[in-house]
Amino acid sequence: MTFVTLFKGDVGGINVSLTASTDANGPLQVSGSDMGKAVEKWFHSSEYEYNLIIAAEHKEALVNAFLAEVTDKAVNDNLDILLIDLIRRKFEGDPSAYTKLDDFCQRNNIPTERFTWSS
């Protein structure tokens, strides 16, 4: 599995954690959690989790969409390492990575699945 932490820190009193992971045959998954008393204002729980999933068959389209922004190079042989590196370069340190990736996928017609949970 290839994995990167995109963001981990405090944003306005909310402890935010965002990661991205993928493997050779699986989807890209960007997972996040928001924790703290400020979260309770919206979800009546101190913890909120969210996932953005891009199916394996759409990873190459996502890589190509990222590459279209930075270069015209073709996708290299190791799609998963390249994809995680591009995700890291574009979103590392950004607490809005989940939303921005979802928006990016929508603009580029890349299907996603969403999952949320709160206790």
PDB file as gemmi writes it, atoms N, CA and C in Angstrom:
CRYST1    1.000    1.000    1.000  90.00  90.00  90.00 P 1                      
ATOM      1  N   MET A   1       0.859  -1.180   0.000  1.00  0.00           N  
ATOM      2  CA  MET A   1       0.000   0.000   0.000  1.00  0.00           C  
ATOM      3  C   MET A   1       0.900   1.236   0.000  1.00  0.00           C  
ATOM      4  N   THR A   2       0.500   2.222  -0.776  1.00  0.00           N  
ATOM      5  CA  THR A   2       1.183   3.511  -0.821  1.00  0.00           C  
ATOM      6  C   THR A   2       0.316   4.507  -0.073  1.00  0.00           C  
ATOM      7  N   PHE A   3       0.930   5.279   0.828  1.00  0.00           N  
ATOM      8  CA  PHE A   3       0.190   6.071   1.796  1.00  0.00           C  
ATOM      9  C   PHE A   3       0.890   7.413   1.997  1.00  0.00           C  
ATOM     10  N   VAL A   4       0.115   8.475   2.193  1.00  0.00           N  
ATOM     11  CA  VAL A   4       0.680   9.776   2.541  1.00  0.00           C  
ATOM     12  C   VAL A   4      -0.277  10.491   3.491  1.00  0.00           C  
ATOM     13  N   THR A   5       0.287  11.203   4.464  1.00  0.00           N  
ATOM     14  CA  THR A   5      -0.502  12.086   5.321  1.00  0.00           C  
ATOM     15  C   THR A   5      -0.527  13.442   4.639  1.00  0.00           C  
ATOM     16  N   LEU A   6      -1.712  13.911   4.293  1.00  0.00           N  
ATOM     17  CA  LEU A   6      -1.855  15.197   3.624  1.00  0.00           C  
ATOM     18  C   LEU A   6      -1.874  16.354   4.607  1.00  0.00           C  
ATOM     19  N   PHE A   7      -2.510  16.136   5.757  1.00  0.00           N  
ATOM     20  CA  PHE A   7      -2.592  17.189   6.756  1.00  0.00           C  
ATOM     21  C   PHE A   7      -2.896  16.569   8.104  1.00  0.00           C  
ATOM     22  N   LYS A   8      -2.257  17.109   9.129  1.00  0.00           N  
ATOM     23  CA  LYS A   8      -2.571  16.714  10.496  1.00  0.00           C  
ATOM     24  C   LYS A   8      -2.293  17.935  11.356  1.00  0.00           C  
ATOM     25  N   GLY A   9      -3.352  18.487  11.939  1.00  0.00           N  
ATOM     26  CA  GLY A   9      -3.161  19.670  12.764  1.00  0.00           C  
ATOM     27  C   GLY A   9      -4.475  20.286  13.185  1.00  0.00           C  
ATOM     28  N   ASP A  10      -4.344  21.425  13.850  1.00  0.00           N  
ATOM     29  CA  ASP A  10      -5.489  22.135  14.380  1.00  0.00           C  
ATOM     30  C   ASP A  10      -5.943  23.198  13.391  1.00  0.00           C  
ATOM     31  N   VAL A  11      -7.232  23.217  13.104  1.00  0.00           N  
ATOM     32  CA  VAL A  11      -7.824  24.237  12.243  1.00  0.00           C  
ATOM     33  C   VAL A  11      -9.013  24.823  12.999  1.00  0.00           C  
ATOM     34  N   GLY A  12      -8.827  25.996  13.564  1.00  0.00           N  
ATOM     35  CA  GLY A  12      -9.917  26.655  14.283  1.00  0.00           C  
ATOM     36  C   GLY A  12     -10.487  25.850  15.430  1.00  0.00           C  
ATOM     37  N   GLY A  13      -9.640  25.156  16.183  1.00  0.00           N  
ATOM     38  CA  GLY A  13     -10.111  24.361  17.310  1.00  0.00           C  
ATOM     39  C   GLY A  13     -10.579  22.969  16.935  1.00  0.00           C  
ATOM     40  N   ILE A  14     -10.392  22.588  15.684  1.00  0.00           N  
ATOM     41  CA  ILE A  14     -10.760  21.252  15.223  1.00  0.00           C  
ATOM     42  C   ILE A  14      -9.480  20.512  14.865  1.00  0.00           C  
ATOM     43  N   ASN A  15      -9.302  19.324  15.443  1.00  0.00           N  
ATOM     44  CA  ASN A  15      -8.155  18.484  15.125  1.00  0.00           C  
ATOM     45  C   ASN A  15      -8.465  17.749  13.821  1.00  0.00           C  
ATOM     46  N   VAL A  16      -7.782  18.155  12.737  1.00  0.00           N  
ATOM     47  CA  VAL A  16      -8.041  17.624  11.399  1.00  0.00           C  
ATOM     48  C   VAL A  16      -6.929  16.670  11.002  1.00  0.00           C  
ATOM     49  N   SER A  17      -7.307  15.515  10.455  1.00  0.00           N  
ATOM     50  CA  SER A  17      -6.348  14.539   9.937  1.00  0.00           C  
ATOM     51  C   SER A  17      -6.828  14.100   8.553  1.00  0.00           C  
ATOM     52  N   LEU A  18      -5.945  14.212   7.534  1.00  0.00           N  
ATOM     53  CA  LEU A  18      -6.280  13.811   6.171  1.00  0.00           C  
ATOM     54  C   LEU A  18      -5.172  12.926   5.624  1.00  0.00           C  
ATOM     55  N   THR A  19      -5.546  11.774   5.064  1.00  0.00           N  
ATOM     56  CA  THR A  19      -4.586  10.855   4.463  1.00  0.00           C  
ATOM     57  C   THR A  19      -5.072  10.427   3.084  1.00  0.00           C  
ATOM     58  N   ALA A  20      -4.138   9.940   2.268  1.00  0.00           N  
ATOM     59  CA  ALA A  20      -4.481   9.347   0.972  1.00  0.00           C  
ATOM     60  C   ALA A  20      -3.730   8.032   0.872  1.00  0.00           C  
ATOM     61  N   SER A  21      -4.405   7.008   0.338  1.00  0.00           N  
ATOM     62  CA  SER A  21      -3.765   5.706   0.188  1.00  0.00           C  
ATOM     63  C   SER A  21      -4.318   4.986  -1.030  1.00  0.00           C  
ATOM     64  N   THR A  22      -3.487   4.079  -1.571  1.00  0.00           N  
ATOM     65  CA  THR A  22      -3.894   3.261  -2.696  1.00  0.00           C  
ATOM     66  C   THR A  22      -2.954   2.071  -2.797  1.00  0.00           C  
ATOM     67  N   ASP A  23      -3.361   1.068  -3.572  1.00  0.00           N  
ATOM     68  CA  ASP A  23      -2.474  -0.048  -3.873  1.00  0.00           C  
ATOM     69  C   ASP A  23      -2.718  -0.473  -5.319  1.00  0.00           C  
ATOM     70  N   ALA A  24      -1.951  -1.432  -5.779  1.00  0.00           N  
ATOM     71  CA  ALA A  24      -1.910  -1.785  -7.199  1.00  0.00           C  
ATOM     72  C   ALA A  24      -3.279  -2.061  -7.808  1.00  0.00           C  
ATOM     73  N   ASN A  25      -4.137  -2.771  -7.129  1.00  0.00           N  
ATOM     74  CA  ASN A  25      -5.420  -3.150  -7.714  1.00  0.00           C  
ATOM     75  C   ASN A  25      -6.610  -2.459  -7.072  1.00  0.00           C  
ATOM     76  N   GLY A  26      -6.337  -1.584  -6.124  1.00  0.00           N  
ATOM     77  CA  GLY A  26      -7.432  -0.994  -5.371  1.00  0.00           C  
ATOM     78  C   GLY A  26      -7.684   0.455  -5.710  1.00  0.00           C  
ATOM     79  N   PRO A  27      -8.682   1.023  -5.068  1.00  0.00           N  
ATOM     80  CA  PRO A  27      -9.040   2.427  -5.302  1.00  0.00           C  
ATOM     81  C   PRO A  27      -8.068   3.368  -4.605  1.00  0.00           C  
ATOM     82  N   LEU A  28      -8.142   4.623  -4.958  1.00  0.00           N  
ATOM     83  CA  LEU A  28      -7.506   5.687  -4.190  1.00  0.00           C  
ATOM     84  C   LEU A  28      -8.520   6.094  -3.139  1.00  0.00           C  
ATOM     85  N   GLN A  29      -8.074   6.202  -1.900  1.00  0.00           N  
ATOM     86  CA  GLN A  29      -8.981   6.612  -0.839  1.00  0.00           C  
ATOM     87  C   GLN A  29      -8.361   7.781  -0.091  1.00  0.00           C  
ATOM     88  N   VAL A  30      -9.093   8.877  -0.014  1.00  0.00           N  
ATOM     89  CA  VAL A  30      -8.694  10.016   0.805  1.00  0.00           C  
ATOM     90  C   VAL A  30      -9.622  10.003   2.003  1.00  0.00           C  
ATOM     91  N   SER A  31      -9.033   9.883   3.177  1.00  0.00           N  
ATOM     92  CA  SER A  31      -9.804   9.750   4.414  1.00  0.00           C  
ATOM     93  C   SER A  31      -9.481  10.903   5.340  1.00  0.00           C  
ATOM     94  N   GLY A  32     -10.501  11.361   6.019  1.00  0.00           N  
ATOM     95  CA  GLY A  32     -10.294  12.442   6.964  1.00  0.00           C  
ATOM     96  C   GLY A  32     -11.113  12.258   8.210  1.00  0.00           C  
ATOM     97  N   SER A  33     -10.659  12.928   9.242  1.00  0.00           N  
ATOM     98  CA  SER A  33     -11.445  12.981  10.465  1.00  0.00           C  
ATOM     99  C   SER A  33     -11.264  14.357  11.091  1.00  0.00           C  
ATOM    100  N   ASP A  34     -12.342  14.870  11.627  1.00  0.00           N  
ATOM    101  CA  ASP A  34     -12.354  16.122  12.366  1.00  0.00           C  
ATOM    102  C   ASP A  34     -12.786  15.775  13.781  1.00  0.00           C  
ATOM    103  N   MET A  35     -12.016  16.223  14.761  1.00  0.00           N  
ATOM    104  CA  MET A  35     -12.341  15.898  16.148  1.00  0.00           C  
ATOM    105  C   MET A  35     -12.222  17.144  17.014  1.00  0.00           C  
ATOM    106  N   GLY A  36     -13.082  17.215  17.996  1.00  0.00           N  
ATOM    107  CA  GLY A  36     -13.029  18.306  18.950  1.00  0.00           C  
ATOM    108  C   GLY A  36     -14.400  18.871  19.241  1.00  0.00           C  
ATOM    109  N   LYS A  37     -14.426  19.734  20.238  1.00  0.00           N  
ATOM    110  CA  LYS A  37     -15.706  20.304  20.661  1.00  0.00           C  
ATOM    111  C   LYS A  37     -16.354  21.148  19.565  1.00  0.00           C  
ATOM    112  N   ALA A  38     -15.552  21.798  18.727  1.00  0.00           N  
ATOM    113  CA  ALA A  38     -16.117  22.631  17.661  1.00  0.00           C  
ATOM    114  C   ALA A  38     -16.911  21.794  16.657  1.00  0.00           C  
ATOM    115  N   VAL A  39     -16.545  20.525  16.493  1.00  0.00           N  
ATOM    116  CA  VAL A  39     -17.249  19.634  15.562  1.00  0.00           C  
ATOM    117  C   VAL A  39     -18.681  19.388  16.047  1.00  0.00           C  
ATOM    118  N   GLU A  40     -18.874  19.377  17.354  1.00  0.00           N  
ATOM    119  CA  GLU A  40     -20.190  19.106  17.925  1.00  0.00           C  
ATOM    120  C   GLU A  40     -21.242  20.121  17.489  1.00  0.00           C  
ATOM    121  N   LYS A  41     -20.824  21.336  17.156  1.00  0.00           N  
ATOM    122  CA  LYS A  41     -21.772  22.363  16.713  1.00  0.00           C  
ATOM    123  C   LYS A  41     -22.517  21.913  15.460  1.00  0.00           C  
ATOM    124  N   TRP A  42     -21.855  21.159  14.596  1.00  0.00           N  
ATOM    125  CA  TRP A  42     -22.469  20.749  13.341  1.00  0.00           C  
ATOM    126  C   TRP A  42     -23.036  19.337  13.383  1.00  0.00           C  
ATOM    127  N   PHE A  43     -22.363  18.438  14.117  1.00  0.00           N  
ATOM    128  CA  PHE A  43     -22.726  17.022  14.036  1.00  0.00           C  
ATOM    129  C   PHE A  43     -23.212  16.426  15.351  1.00  0.00           C  
ATOM    130  N   HIS A  44     -23.295  17.214  16.391  1.00  0.00           N  
ATOM    131  CA  HIS A  44     -23.730  16.743  17.705  1.00  0.00           C  
ATOM    132  C   HIS A  44     -22.890  15.552  18.167  1.00  0.00           C  
ATOM    133  N   SER A  45     -21.668  15.524  17.737  1.00  0.00           N  
ATOM    134  CA  SER A  45     -20.687  14.508  18.106  1.00  0.00           C  
ATOM    135  C   SER A  45     -19.320  15.172  18.011  1.00  0.00           C  
ATOM    136  N   SER A  46     -18.378  14.733  18.808  1.00  0.00           N  
ATOM    137  CA  SER A  46     -17.054  15.351  18.773  1.00  0.00           C  
ATOM    138  C   SER A  46     -16.167  14.753  17.690  1.00  0.00           C  
ATOM    139  N   GLU A  47     -16.695  13.805  16.914  1.00  0.00           N  
ATOM    140  CA  GLU A  47     -15.902  13.178  15.855  1.00  0.00           C  
ATOM    141  C   GLU A  47     -16.713  13.066  14.573  1.00  0.00           C  
ATOM    142  N   TYR A  48     -16.081  13.440  13.460  1.00  0.00           N  
ATOM    143  CA  TYR A  48     -16.703  13.337  12.140  1.00  0.00           C  
ATOM    144  C   TYR A  48     -15.662  12.734  11.202  1.00  0.00           C  
ATOM    145  N   GLU A  49     -16.029  11.681  10.486  1.00  0.00           N  
ATOM    146  CA  GLU A  49     -15.119  11.030   9.551  1.00  0.00           C  
ATOM    147  C   GLU A  49     -15.679  11.105   8.144  1.00  0.00           C  
ATOM    148  N   TYR A  50     -14.781  11.168   7.164  1.00  0.00           N  
ATOM    149  CA  TYR A  50     -15.210  11.249   5.777  1.00  0.00           C  
ATOM    150  C   TYR A  50     -14.186  10.573   4.877  1.00  0.00           C  
ATOM    151  N   ASN A  51     -14.672   9.996   3.776  1.00  0.00           N  
ATOM    152  CA  ASN A  51     -13.827   9.284   2.817  1.00  0.00           C  
ATOM    153  C   ASN A  51     -14.250   9.657   1.413  1.00  0.00           C  
ATOM    154  N   LEU A  52     -13.274   9.855   0.553  1.00  0.00           N  
ATOM    155  CA  LEU A  52     -13.504  10.057  -0.869  1.00  0.00           C  
ATOM    156  C   LEU A  52     -12.798   8.907  -1.571  1.00  0.00           C  
ATOM    157  N   ILE A  53     -13.535   8.138  -2.367  1.00  0.00           N  
ATOM    158  CA  ILE A  53     -12.991   6.938  -2.993  1.00  0.00           C  
ATOM    159  C   ILE A  53     -13.043   7.092  -4.507  1.00  0.00           C  
ATOM    160  N   ILE A  54     -11.897   6.875  -5.144  1.00  0.00           N  
ATOM    161  CA  ILE A  54     -11.813   6.886  -6.596  1.00  0.00           C  
ATOM    162  C   ILE A  54     -11.453   5.470  -7.015  1.00  0.00           C  
ATOM    163  N   ALA A  55     -12.362   4.832  -7.735  1.00  0.00           N  
ATOM    164  CA  ALA A  55     -12.193   3.432  -8.119  1.00  0.00           C  
ATOM    165  C   ALA A  55     -10.906   3.233  -8.921  1.00  0.00           C  
ATOM    166  N   ALA A  56     -10.351   2.024  -8.811  1.00  0.00           N  
ATOM    167  CA  ALA A  56      -9.086   1.695  -9.484  1.00  0.00           C  
ATOM    168  C   ALA A  56      -9.126   2.033 -10.968  1.00  0.00           C  
ATOM    169  N   GLU A  57     -10.260   1.783 -11.608  1.00  0.00           N  
ATOM    170  CA  GLU A  57     -10.338   2.026 -13.046  1.00  0.00           C  
ATOM    171  C   GLU A  57     -10.329   3.513 -13.414  1.00  0.00           C  
ATOM    172  N   HIS A  58     -10.458   4.391 -12.418  1.00  0.00           N  
ATOM    173  CA  HIS A  58     -10.437   5.830 -12.685  1.00  0.00           C  
ATOM    174  C   HIS A  58      -9.151   6.504 -12.216  1.00  0.00           C  
ATOM    175  N   LYS A  59      -8.226   5.728 -11.626  1.00  0.00           N  
ATOM    176  CA  LYS A  59      -6.982   6.328 -11.136  1.00  0.00           C  
ATOM    177  C   LYS A  59      -6.149   6.927 -12.268  1.00  0.00           C  
ATOM    178  N   GLU A  60      -6.081   6.243 -13.398  1.00  0.00           N  
ATOM    179  CA  GLU A  60      -5.284   6.768 -14.510  1.00  0.00           C  
ATOM    180  C   GLU A  60      -5.857   8.097 -15.007  1.00  0.00           C  
ATOM    181  N   ALA A  61      -7.174   8.212 -15.055  1.00  0.00           N  
ATOM    182  CA  ALA A  61      -7.797   9.473 -15.465  1.00  0.00           C  
ATOM    183  C   ALA A  61      -7.441  10.590 -14.499  1.00  0.00           C  
ATOM    184  N   LEU A  62      -7.402  10.274 -13.203  1.00  0.00           N  
ATOM    185  CA  LEU A  62      -7.031  11.272 -12.201  1.00  0.00           C  
ATOM    186  C   LEU A  62      -5.575  11.688 -12.378  1.00  0.00           C  
ATOM    187  N   VAL A  63      -4.694  10.706 -12.569  1.00  0.00           N  
ATOM    188  CA  VAL A  63      -3.278  11.024 -12.807  1.00  0.00           C  
ATOM    189  C   VAL A  63      -3.155  11.916 -14.034  1.00  0.00           C  
ATOM    190  N   ASN A  64      -3.830  11.555 -15.123  1.00  0.00           N  
ATOM    191  CA  ASN A  64      -3.750  12.352 -16.344  1.00  0.00           C  
ATOM    192  C   ASN A  64      -4.283  13.762 -16.140  1.00  0.00           C  
ATOM    193  N   ALA A  65      -5.347  13.897 -15.339  1.00  0.00           N  
ATOM    194  CA  ALA A  65      -5.888  15.226 -15.054  1.00  0.00           C  
ATOM    195  C   ALA A  65      -4.883  16.057 -14.260  1.00  0.00           C  
ATOM    196  N   PHE A  66      -4.224  15.434 -13.270  1.00  0.00           N  
ATOM    197  CA  PHE A  66      -3.175  16.135 -12.521  1.00  0.00           C  
ATOM    198  C   PHE A  66      -2.021  16.509 -13.437  1.00  0.00           C  
ATOM    199  N   LEU A  67      -1.590  15.564 -14.244  1.00  0.00           N  
ATOM    200  CA  LEU A  67      -0.468  15.823 -15.144  1.00  0.00           C  
ATOM    201  C   LEU A  67      -0.787  16.918 -16.154  1.00  0.00           C  
ATOM    202  N   ALA A  68      -2.033  16.996 -16.582  1.00  0.00           N  
ATOM    203  CA  ALA A  68      -2.426  18.041 -17.528  1.00  0.00           C  
ATOM    204  C   ALA A  68      -2.195  19.428 -16.932  1.00  0.00           C  
ATOM    205  N   GLU A  69      -2.254  19.518 -15.596  1.00  0.00           N  
ATOM    206  CA  GLU A  69      -2.006  20.798 -14.936  1.00  0.00           C  
ATOM    207  C   GLU A  69      -0.520  21.120 -14.835  1.00  0.00           C  
ATOM    208  N   VAL A  70       0.345  20.112 -14.825  1.00  0.00           N  
ATOM    209  CA  VAL A  70       1.762  20.364 -14.551  1.00  0.00           C  
ATOM    210  C   VAL A  70       2.706  19.952 -15.673  1.00  0.00           C  
ATOM    211  N   THR A  71       2.299  19.056 -16.541  1.00  0.00           N  
ATOM    212  CA  THR A  71       3.214  18.555 -17.565  1.00  0.00           C  
ATOM    213  C   THR A  71       2.451  17.806 -18.633  1.00  0.00           C  
ATOM    214  N   ASP A  72       3.077  17.515 -19.784  1.00  0.00           N  
ATOM    215  CA  ASP A  72       2.428  16.632 -20.748  1.00  0.00           C  
ATOM    216  C   ASP A  72       3.022  15.249 -20.772  1.00  0.00           C  
ATOM    217  N   LYS A  73       3.770  14.879 -19.744  1.00  0.00           N  
ATOM    218  CA  LYS A  73       4.356  13.536 -19.688  1.00  0.00           C  
ATOM    219  C   LYS A  73       3.277  12.470 -19.571  1.00  0.00           C  
ATOM    220  N   ALA A  74       3.532  11.318 -20.172  1.00  0.00           N  
ATOM    221  CA  ALA A  74       2.600  10.189 -20.064  1.00  0.00           C  
ATOM    222  C   ALA A  74       2.706   9.575 -18.675  1.00  0.00           C  
ATOM    223  N   VAL A  75       1.684   8.844 -18.297  1.00  0.00           N  
ATOM    224  CA  VAL A  75       1.682   8.149 -17.014  1.00  0.00           C  
ATOM    225  C   VAL A  75       2.799   7.119 -17.022  1.00  0.00           C  
ATOM    226  N   ASN A  76       3.602   7.108 -15.963  1.00  0.00           N  
ATOM    227  CA  ASN A  76       4.687   6.127 -15.919  1.00  0.00           C  
ATOM    228  C   ASN A  76       4.163   4.763 -15.486  1.00  0.00           C  
ATOM    229  N   ASP A  77       5.074   3.788 -15.410  1.00  0.00           N  
ATOM    230  CA  ASP A  77       4.673   2.412 -15.142  1.00  0.00           C  
ATOM    231  C   ASP A  77       4.137   2.178 -13.738  1.00  0.00           C  
ATOM    232  N   ASN A  78       4.510   3.002 -12.782  1.00  0.00           N  
ATOM    233  CA  ASN A  78       4.038   2.778 -11.417  1.00  0.00           C  
ATOM    234  C   ASN A  78       2.976   3.800 -11.053  1.00  0.00           C  
ATOM    235  N   LEU A  79       1.774   3.530 -11.494  1.00  0.00           N  
ATOM    236  CA  LEU A  79       0.647   4.441 -11.340  1.00  0.00           C  
ATOM    237  C   LEU A  79       0.386   4.817  -9.886  1.00  0.00           C  
ATOM    238  N   ASP A  80       0.454   3.860  -8.970  1.00  0.00           N  
ATOM    239  CA  ASP A  80       0.111   4.136  -7.573  1.00  0.00           C  
ATOM    240  C   ASP A  80       1.105   5.086  -6.909  1.00  0.00           C  
ATOM    241  N   ILE A  81       2.389   4.861  -7.117  1.00  0.00           N  
ATOM    242  CA  ILE A  81       3.398   5.755  -6.534  1.00  0.00           C  
ATOM    243  C   ILE A  81       3.257   7.145  -7.130  1.00  0.00           C  
ATOM    244  N   LEU A  82       3.066   7.212  -8.440  1.00  0.00           N  
ATOM    245  CA  LEU A  82       2.896   8.508  -9.099  1.00  0.00           C  
ATOM    246  C   LEU A  82       1.647   9.216  -8.579  1.00  0.00           C  
ATOM    247  N   LEU A  83       0.551   8.488  -8.457  1.00  0.00           N  
ATOM    248  CA  LEU A  83      -0.698   9.094  -7.996  1.00  0.00           C  
ATOM    249  C   LEU A  83      -0.560   9.647  -6.577  1.00  0.00           C  
ATOM    250  N   ILE A  84      -0.007   8.864  -5.682  1.00  0.00           N  
ATOM    251  CA  ILE A  84       0.167   9.346  -4.303  1.00  0.00           C  
ATOM    252  C   ILE A  84       1.118  10.535  -4.265  1.00  0.00           C  
ATOM    253  N   ASP A  85       2.172  10.514  -5.075  1.00  0.00           N  
ATOM    254  CA  ASP A  85       3.096  11.646  -5.116  1.00  0.00           C  
ATOM    255  C   ASP A  85       2.389  12.903  -5.622  1.00  0.00           C  
ATOM    256  N   LEU A  86       1.559  12.756  -6.647  1.00  0.00           N  
ATOM    257  CA  LEU A  86       0.825  13.908  -7.163  1.00  0.00           C  
ATOM    258  C   LEU A  86      -0.181  14.436  -6.139  1.00  0.00           C  
ATOM    259  N   ILE A  87      -0.869  13.519  -5.449  1.00  0.00           N  
ATOM    260  CA  ILE A  87      -1.795  13.922  -4.381  1.00  0.00           C  
ATOM    261  C   ILE A  87      -1.025  14.683  -3.292  1.00  0.00           C  
ATOM    262  N   ARG A  88       0.119  14.130  -2.893  1.00  0.00           N  
ATOM    263  CA  ARG A  88       0.934  14.790  -1.859  1.00  0.00           C  
ATOM    264  C   ARG A  88       1.368  16.175  -2.313  1.00  0.00           C  
ATOM    265  N   ARG A  89       1.876  16.276  -3.527  1.00  0.00           N  
ATOM    266  CA  ARG A  89       2.361  17.567  -4.027  1.00  0.00           C  
ATOM    267  C   ARG A  89       1.251  18.604  -4.115  1.00  0.00           C  
ATOM    268  N   LYS A  90       0.076  18.163  -4.498  1.00  0.00           N  
ATOM    269  CA  LYS A  90      -1.026  19.105  -4.688  1.00  0.00           C  
ATOM    270  C   LYS A  90      -1.696  19.498  -3.370  1.00  0.00           C  
ATOM    271  N   PHE A  91      -1.778  18.569  -2.400  1.00  0.00           N  
ATOM    272  CA  PHE A  91      -2.623  18.807  -1.238  1.00  0.00           C  
ATOM    273  C   PHE A  91      -1.928  18.726   0.122  1.00  0.00           C  
ATOM    274  N   GLU A  92      -0.703  18.276   0.200  1.00  0.00           N  
ATOM    275  CA  GLU A  92      -0.050  18.122   1.513  1.00  0.00           C  
ATOM    276  C   GLU A  92      -0.064  19.450   2.271  1.00  0.00           C  
ATOM    277  N   GLY A  93      -0.473  19.386   3.521  1.00  0.00           N  
ATOM    278  CA  GLY A  93      -0.535  20.568   4.365  1.00  0.00           C  
ATOM    279  C   GLY A  93      -1.808  21.386   4.198  1.00  0.00           C  
ATOM    280  N   ASP A  94      -2.730  20.931   3.370  1.00  0.00           N  
ATOM    281  CA  ASP A  94      -3.958  21.664   3.098  1.00  0.00           C  
ATOM    282  C   ASP A  94      -5.136  20.992   3.801  1.00  0.00           C  
ATOM    283  N   PRO A  95      -5.723  21.619   4.817  1.00  0.00           N  
ATOM    284  CA  PRO A  95      -6.839  20.994   5.522  1.00  0.00           C  
ATOM    285  C   PRO A  95      -8.102  20.880   4.666  1.00  0.00           C  
ATOM    286  N   SER A  96      -8.116  21.496   3.500  1.00  0.00           N  
ATOM    287  CA  SER A  96      -9.257  21.409   2.588  1.00  0.00           C  
ATOM    288  C   SER A  96      -9.021  20.377   1.488  1.00  0.00           C  
ATOM    289  N   ALA A  97      -8.033  19.510   1.663  1.00  0.00           N  
ATOM    290  CA  ALA A  97      -7.661  18.552   0.614  1.00  0.00           C  
ATOM    291  C   ALA A  97      -8.837  17.677   0.184  1.00  0.00           C  
ATOM    292  N   TYR A  98      -9.626  17.220   1.112  1.00  0.00           N  
ATOM    293  CA  TYR A  98     -10.768  16.346   0.789  1.00  0.00           C  
ATOM    294  C   TYR A  98     -11.727  17.045  -0.173  1.00  0.00           C  
ATOM    295  N   THR A  99     -12.136  18.244   0.182  1.00  0.00           N  
ATOM    296  CA  THR A  99     -13.088  18.994  -0.636  1.00  0.00           C  
ATOM    297  C   THR A  99     -12.483  19.377  -1.981  1.00  0.00           C  
ATOM    298  N   LYS A 100     -11.224  19.818  -1.962  1.00  0.00           N  
ATOM    299  CA  LYS A 100     -10.577  20.226  -3.206  1.00  0.00           C  
ATOM    300  C   LYS A 100     -10.383  19.043  -4.154  1.00  0.00           C  
ATOM    301  N   LEU A 101     -10.047  17.868  -3.619  1.00  0.00           N  
ATOM    302  CA  LEU A 101      -9.910  16.696  -4.485  1.00  0.00           C  
ATOM    303  C   LEU A 101     -11.267  16.298  -5.052  1.00  0.00           C  
ATOM    304  N   ASP A 102     -12.296  16.341  -4.232  1.00  0.00           N  
ATOM    305  CA  ASP A 102     -13.637  16.019  -4.720  1.00  0.00           C  
ATOM    306  C   ASP A 102     -14.046  16.992  -5.832  1.00  0.00           C  
ATOM    307  N   ASP A 103     -13.823  18.278  -5.626  1.00  0.00           N  
ATOM    308  CA  ASP A 103     -14.139  19.281  -6.650  1.00  0.00           C  
ATOM    309  C   ASP A 103     -13.334  19.033  -7.930  1.00  0.00           C  
ATOM    310  N   PHE A 104     -12.036  18.713  -7.778  1.00  0.00           N  
ATOM    311  CA  PHE A 104     -11.163  18.448  -8.918  1.00  0.00           C  
ATOM    312  C   PHE A 104     -11.696  17.269  -9.723  1.00  0.00           C  
ATOM    313  N   CYS A 105     -12.083  16.205  -9.030  1.00  0.00           N  
ATOM    314  CA  CYS A 105     -12.624  15.022  -9.712  1.00  0.00           C  
ATOM    315  C   CYS A 105     -13.908  15.372 -10.451  1.00  0.00           C  
ATOM    316  N   GLN A 106     -14.777  16.131  -9.818  1.00  0.00           N  
ATOM    317  CA  GLN A 106     -16.037  16.505 -10.465  1.00  0.00           C  
ATOM    318  C   GLN A 106     -15.778  17.332 -11.727  1.00  0.00           C  
ATOM    319  N   ARG A 107     -14.851  18.303 -11.643  1.00  0.00           N  
ATOM    320  CA  ARG A 107     -14.525  19.129 -12.812  1.00  0.00           C  
ATOM    321  C   ARG A 107     -13.943  18.309 -13.955  1.00  0.00           C  
ATOM    322  N   ASN A 108     -13.274  17.218 -13.627  1.00  0.00           N  
ATOM    323  CA  ASN A 108     -12.615  16.388 -14.637  1.00  0.00           C  
ATOM    324  C   ASN A 108     -13.393  15.111 -14.947  1.00  0.00           C  
ATOM    325  N   ASN A 109     -14.669  15.069 -14.530  1.00  0.00           N  
ATOM    326  CA  ASN A 109     -15.558  13.931 -14.812  1.00  0.00           C  
ATOM    327  C   ASN A 109     -14.990  12.599 -14.343  1.00  0.00           C  
ATOM    328  N   ILE A 110     -14.377  12.594 -13.152  1.00  0.00           N  
ATOM    329  CA  ILE A 110     -13.839  11.381 -12.551  1.00  0.00           C  
ATOM    330  C   ILE A 110     -14.804  10.961 -11.449  1.00  0.00           C  
ATOM    331  N   PRO A 111     -15.465   9.816 -11.602  1.00  0.00           N  
ATOM    332  CA  PRO A 111     -16.445   9.376 -10.600  1.00  0.00           C  
ATOM    333  C   PRO A 111     -15.791   9.134  -9.236  1.00  0.00           C  
ATOM    334  N   THR A 112     -16.517   9.467  -8.201  1.00  0.00           N  
ATOM    335  CA  THR A 112     -16.069   9.219  -6.834  1.00  0.00           C  
ATOM    336  C   THR A 112     -17.224   8.603  -6.046  1.00  0.00           C  
ATOM    337  N   GLU A 113     -16.902   8.023  -4.917  1.00  0.00           N  
ATOM    338  CA  GLU A 113     -17.887   7.566  -3.945  1.00  0.00           C  
ATOM    339  C   GLU A 113     -17.579   8.294  -2.653  1.00  0.00           C  
ATOM    340  N   ARG A 114     -18.589   8.609  -1.891  1.00  0.00           N  
ATOM    341  CA  ARG A 114     -18.395   9.298  -0.621  1.00  0.00           C  
ATOM    342  C   ARG A 114     -18.972   8.446   0.512  1.00  0.00           C  
ATOM    343  N   PHE A 115     -18.321   8.552   1.652  1.00  0.00           N  
ATOM    344  CA  PHE A 115     -18.800   7.890   2.856  1.00  0.00           C  
ATOM    345  C   PHE A 115     -18.532   8.830   4.012  1.00  0.00           C  
ATOM    346  N   THR A 116     -19.496   9.038   4.872  1.00  0.00           N  
ATOM    347  CA  THR A 116     -19.302   9.838   6.076  1.00  0.00           C  
ATOM    348  C   THR A 116     -19.844   9.073   7.270  1.00  0.00           C  
ATOM    349  N   TRP A 117     -19.344   9.432   8.427  1.00  0.00           N  
ATOM    350  CA  TRP A 117     -19.768   8.769   9.652  1.00  0.00           C  
ATOM    351  C   TRP A 117     -19.552   9.734  10.816  1.00  0.00           C  
ATOM    352  N   SER A 118     -20.441   9.725  11.753  1.00  0.00           N  
ATOM    353  CA  SER A 118     -20.227  10.424  13.022  1.00  0.00           C  
ATOM    354  C   SER A 118     -20.849   9.593  14.125  1.00  0.00           C  
ATOM    355  N   SER A 119     -20.282   9.716  15.305  1.00  0.00           N  
ATOM    356  CA  SER A 119     -20.810   8.907  16.409  1.00  0.00           C  
ATOM    357  C   SER A 119     -21.755   9.708  17.259  1.00  0.00           C  
TER     358      SER A 119                                                      
END                                                                             
